[in-house]
Structures are given as structure tokens and as C-alpha cells.
């Protein structure tokens, strides 16, 4: 087995009025929030999926089922902490993660530094090992119509 492994994550959540909007571990003020069984933090979910995929440990839904009531409304930072524990118990450490959030509004860029700080603390990795980028869909599709949010992540892990 090679000492380096790469994983990929993709997630989508519907946006609706009346829900809190959690992204990258922080709460954004917005009229709409993401809908999900947990707090629906799409950015953390893709990071979890990419890390689990890199370690060949399936995905976030396998480990934290949306059918299990104990995960109802759970803070996704808790899930990320558990994933990091699993990765490290398997003998891996994070090389880096690279994420992209696709959201029409609100603008994400002003919040990236705070998200990086939050995620680095949860993951116990350097902020420089976390890349968060944001884009819109130029008013096209479900993102452009402000019906949803999507995110992508690649993660590099290595055997320690």
C-alpha cells in the first residue's frame, strides 16, 4: 500500500427559510439555512467524506446514519472530530484538504479565515493545510436559484 492516499467528497443540501445556516463550523446570518438530519454543514460533510474515502472507510452516512436519532441536529464538528479520530487510529495523518463551496448568496469569502481557524482546531491540523474556496453558479441551476448549496473536497492523507 502506498503511504499517500487521496479522497474526494461531494455533498448537496437544500436551503430553506427558518433553518440555521452552518458552514465550515460557523453560523452565518442568512434568511435561509441548509436542511439536513444534522446541522447540515455541507463543508464539514465533504471534508468527512473525502477523509473517509482516502482511508477506504466508506462515507459519512455509513458511520453517522441519518436514520439514527442520536445524530438528529448534531453539530457536524463533532462528526469531523470522530472522523479525525478514526483516521488517526488507522495510522494516517492529514496532508492537506482542498474544498470548494458553491453558493449564490451569501458571499462566503469574508468568512473563510474564521472557517479555517475553526476547522483547524477541530481537526488539529495547521490552517495552512486547509484550503477553502467559494464560487457561485452564475445564477444557474439549483444553486443559482438559491434552492441549495453544494461543496466539493479532495483530501490527501499519509501513513505515519
FENPESUL-V699964 format. One record per residue. N is the residue number from 1. RES is the residue in one small letter. SS is DSSP state (alpha for helix, beta for strand, coil for the rest). NEAR is the number of other ideal C-beta (glycine too) atoms within 12 Angstrom. Layout:
BEGIN
n,res,ss,near
N,RES,SS,NEAR
N,RES,SS,NEAR
END
This chain:
BEGIN
n,res,ss,near
1,x,coil,12
2,x,coil,12
3,x,coil,13
4,x,beta,19
5,x,beta,28
6,x,beta,24
7,x,beta,35
8,x,beta,25
9,x,beta,35
10,x,beta,27
11,x,beta,35
12,x,beta,27
13,x,beta,37
14,x,beta,23
15,x,beta,35
16,x,beta,20
17,x,beta,15
18,x,coil,12
19,x,coil,24
20,x,coil,26
21,x,beta,35
22,x,beta,36
23,x,beta,47
24,x,coil,47
25,x,coil,34
26,x,beta,31
27,x,beta,24
28,x,beta,34
29,x,coil,15
30,x,coil,26
31,x,coil,15
32,x,beta,27
33,x,beta,29
34,x,beta,39
35,x,coil,26
36,x,coil,33
37,x,coil,24
38,x,coil,35
39,x,coil,34
40,x,coil,36
41,x,coil,44
42,x,alpha,46
43,x,alpha,51
44,x,alpha,48
45,x,alpha,46
46,x,alpha,42
47,x,alpha,56
48,x,alpha,47
49,x,alpha,38
50,x,alpha,41
51,x,alpha,50
52,x,alpha,36
53,x,alpha,30
54,x,alpha,36
55,x,coil,34
56,x,coil,19
57,x,coil,27
58,x,coil,20
59,x,coil,28
60,x,alpha,37
61,x,alpha,21
62,x,alpha,18
63,x,alpha,25
64,x,coil,33
65,x,coil,18
66,x,coil,23
67,x,coil,11
68,x,coil,16
69,x,alpha,12
70,x,alpha,14
71,x,alpha,24
72,x,coil,16
73,x,coil,21
74,x,coil,27
75,x,coil,24
76,x,alpha,41
77,x,alpha,31
78,x,alpha,22
79,x,alpha,41
80,x,alpha,46
81,x,alpha,26
82,x,alpha,27
83,x,alpha,44
84,x,alpha,33
85,x,alpha,22
86,x,alpha,26
87,x,alpha,38
88,x,alpha,22
89,x,alpha,14
90,x,coil,22
91,x,coil,15
92,x,beta,32
93,x,beta,27
94,x,beta,37
95,x,beta,28
96,x,beta,29
97,x,beta,47
98,x,beta,26
99,x,beta,41
100,x,beta,31
101,x,beta,43
102,x,beta,33
103,x,coil,40
104,x,coil,27
105,x,coil,23
106,x,coil,23
107,x,coil,16
108,x,coil,33
109,x,alpha,20
110,x,alpha,15
111,x,alpha,28
112,x,alpha,27
113,x,alpha,17
114,x,alpha,21
115,x,alpha,38
116,x,alpha,30
117,x,alpha,21
118,x,alpha,31
119,x,alpha,43
120,x,alpha,28
121,x,alpha,21
122,x,alpha,34
123,x,alpha,37
124,x,coil,18
125,x,coil,30
126,x,coil,18
127,x,alpha,23
128,x,alpha,14
129,x,alpha,24
130,x,beta,38
131,x,beta,29
132,x,beta,39
133,x,beta,24
134,x,beta,31
135,x,beta,22
136,x,coil,24
137,x,coil,23
138,x,coil,11
139,x,coil,13
140,x,coil,14
141,x,alpha,18
142,x,alpha,19
143,x,alpha,29
144,x,alpha,20
145,x,coil,19
146,x,coil,27
147,x,coil,24
148,x,beta,28
149,x,beta,48
150,x,beta,33
151,x,beta,41
152,x,beta,30
153,x,beta,41
154,x,beta,29
155,x,beta,41
156,x,beta,30
157,x,beta,38
158,x,beta,23
159,x,beta,18
160,x,coil,14
END
